[in-house]
Amino acid sequence: PDAPQIGEEELDRLQIEHLTYLRGLKRRSILIANGPLDDQTDVRFRGISVYGVPLAEALVLAKADPMVRAGRLAIEGARWLTAEDDVQFRRG
């Protein structure tokens, strides 16, 4: 709600940097899965990312995202636990 007002051109540039940053993390097999949310009950949440590193490291990496650094996105983190073999992600 308190994101800074940024012009259209600057937002376009930030979006490209944001997507490039995330693709780089995926290429390095750090970011396992991510994407925007749609049709949700809380519009404050814009997307979800699943990192293959410990939470502290994931938070450092997520906060380095250009959109986060610009104040357009905020990061919330949690460690996700699932039953063994319940969910599988393909790396790389």
Secondary structure, DSSP 8 states (H G I E B T S, - for coil): -------HHHHHHHHHHHHHHHHHHHHTTSEEEEEE--S-S-TT--EEEEESS-HHHHHHHHHTSHHHHTTS-----------TTS------
